[in-house]
């Protein structure tokens, strides 16, 4: 069995609190084999066991999904059709938009952290990964932007929703006295 050392394990060993919120997508559901289509060809995919869940890879806390594509509101995986919302390996039934829930938990983690220990937070929004599904109030803002492309409207609405959620996290960092010696790195894969 291949075992690699992970970034959060290094930070934890250095005395950091380690918290992860959002999309894991590195295994950890079940030790089952399924198939996926790649360029029209069916390939076997193995989902690893509990050893590969984030809380067993250096994160003190994981809150979010394991697969790569969930419905933002129902938290049902597009990959396997089942609920994919977790907290440290246990199914979590929190209701609400994943974008808001992830930001809420990151903000709460900043508020409740041990101030005597450094903190590593990894926040991996599933927005704007498909299936893109923004809240109606955000979608309404883009109903008349000069395009009738509904997919473009959804994408822009989900992006603004994520931007607002990230803004709440950054505001907590600034307002909570955590800005000193804080490094924020933002990147996306979509």
C-alpha positions in Angstrom: 0.0 0.0 0.0 1.4 3.3 -1.1 1.4 5.9 1.7 2.4 9.5 1.1 3.0 12.3 3.7 0.5 15.1 3.3 0.7 18.9 3.8 -1.7 19.0 6.7 0.3 16.2 8.4 3.4 18.4 8.2 1.5 21.4 9.6 -0.1 19.3 12.4 3.3 18.0 13.4 4.4 21.6 13.7 1.6 22.4 16.1 -1.0 23.8 13.8 -4.7 23.2 14.0 -5.8 21.8 10.6 -9.3 22.3 9.2 -10.6 21.4 5.7 -13.9 22.6 4.3 -15.2 21.5 1.0 -14.3 19.2 -1.9 -11.9 16.4 -1.1 -12.2 14.2 -4.3 -9.2 12.0 -3.4 -11.0 8.9 -2.2 -12.6 7.9 1.1 -16.1 6.8 0.4 -16.1 3.0 0.2 -13.7 0.3 -1.0 -15.8 -0.4 -4.0 -15.2 -0.5 -7.7 -17.4 1.4 -10.2 -17.0 2.4 -13.8 -16.6 5.8 -15.4 -16.6 6.9 -19.0 -13.5 8.6 -20.4 -13.7 9.6 -24.0 -16.5 7.1 -24.5 -14.6 4.2 -23.0 -15.6 2.6 -19.7 -12.8 2.4 -17.1 -12.8 0.9 -13.6 -12.4 3.3 -10.7 -11.7 2.2 -7.2 -12.9 4.3 -4.3 -10.5 3.8 -1.3 -11.6 3.0 2.2 -11.7 5.1 5.4 -7.9 5.4 5.5 -8.1 7.9 2.6 -10.7 10.2 4.2 -9.4 13.7 5.0 -9.5 13.3 8.8 -7.1 10.4 8.3 -4.8 12.4 6.1 -3.8 15.1 8.5 -7.0 17.2 8.9 -8.3 17.6 12.4 -11.6 18.5 10.9 -13.2 17.9 7.5 -16.6 19.2 6.5 -17.8 18.9 3.0 -18.0 16.4 0.1 -15.8 13.5 -1.0 -16.7 13.3 -4.7 -16.1 16.0 -7.3 -19.6 17.0 -8.4 -22.5 17.5 -6.0 -25.8 19.4 -6.2 -25.1 22.6 -4.3 -28.4 22.5 -2.4 -29.2 18.7 -2.0 -25.6 17.6 -1.6 -26.3 14.6 -3.7 -23.3 13.3 -5.7 -23.6 13.4 -9.5 -21.1 10.6 -9.6 -23.0 8.0 -7.5 -26.5 9.5 -6.8 -26.1 9.4 -3.0 -25.8 12.0 -0.3 -22.3 13.3 -0.2 -22.0 15.7 2.7 -19.7 14.7 5.6 -18.1 15.8 8.8 -15.1 13.7 9.8 -16.4 10.5 8.1 -20.0 10.8 9.3 -22.9 11.7 7.1 -23.9 15.3 7.8 -27.5 16.4 7.1 -27.0 20.2 7.3 -29.3 21.9 4.9 -28.5 24.9 2.8 -26.3 25.9 -0.2 -22.9 24.2 0.0 -21.2 27.6 -0.7 -22.8 29.2 2.3 -22.3 26.2 4.6 -18.6 25.9 3.8 -18.0 29.6 4.4 -20.1 29.4 7.6 -17.9 26.6 8.9 -14.7 28.3 7.9 -15.8 31.5 9.7 -16.9 29.6 12.8 -13.5 27.8 12.8 -11.7 31.1 12.8 -13.9 32.4 15.6 -13.5 29.2 17.8 -9.8 28.5 17.1 -7.3 28.1 19.9 -5.6 31.5 19.7 -2.4 30.1 21.2 -1.9 27.7 18.2 -1.5 28.5 14.5 -4.2 27.5 12.1 -4.2 26.0 8.6 -7.5 26.2 6.8 -8.1 24.7 3.4 -11.4 25.9 1.9 -12.3 24.1 -1.4 -15.6 25.4 -2.6 -17.4 23.1 -5.1 -18.6 26.2 -6.8 -18.2 26.8 -9.8 -17.8 23.1 -10.6 -20.8 21.4 -12.3 -23.5 20.8 -11.8 -23.7 24.6 -11.4 -26.8 25.5 -9.3 -26.8 29.0 -7.7 -29.6 30.4 -5.4 -32.5 32.0 -7.2 -31.7 35.5 -5.8 -28.2 35.4 -7.4 -29.6 34.0 -10.7 -32.2 36.8 -10.9 -29.3 39.3 -10.9 -28.1 37.8 -14.3 -31.5 37.4 -16.0 -30.9 40.5 -18.2 -27.2 40.7 -18.7 -27.4 40.8 -22.5 -27.3 37.1 -23.0 -30.0 34.5 -23.1 -27.5 31.7 -22.4 -28.9 30.2 -19.2 -25.7 28.3 -18.5 -23.6 31.5 -18.6 -26.1 33.2 -16.3 -25.9 30.2 -13.8 -22.1 30.3 -13.9 -21.9 34.0 -13.2 -24.5 33.8 -10.4 -22.6 30.9 -8.8 -19.3 32.7 -9.1 -20.8 35.8 -7.4 -22.3 33.6 -4.7 -18.8 32.1 -4.1 -17.2 35.5 -4.1 -19.6 36.8 -1.5 -19.0 33.7 0.7 -15.2 34.0 0.4 -15.6 37.7 1.3 -17.2 36.7 4.6 -14.2 34.4 5.4 -11.8 37.2 4.5 -13.8 39.7 6.6 -13.5 37.3 9.6 -9.8 37.1 9.1 -9.5 40.9 9.0 -12.1 41.7 11.7 -11.2 38.8 14.0 -7.6 40.0 14.5 -6.2 37.1 12.4 -4.7 39.2 9.6 -1.2 39.4 11.1 1.0 36.6 9.9 -1.8 35.2 7.7 -1.3 34.0 4.2 -4.3 33.6 1.9 -3.8 31.8 -1.4 -6.7 31.7 -3.8 -6.8 29.5 -6.9 -9.5 27.6 -8.9 -9.7 24.6 -11.2 -12.8 25.6 -13.0 
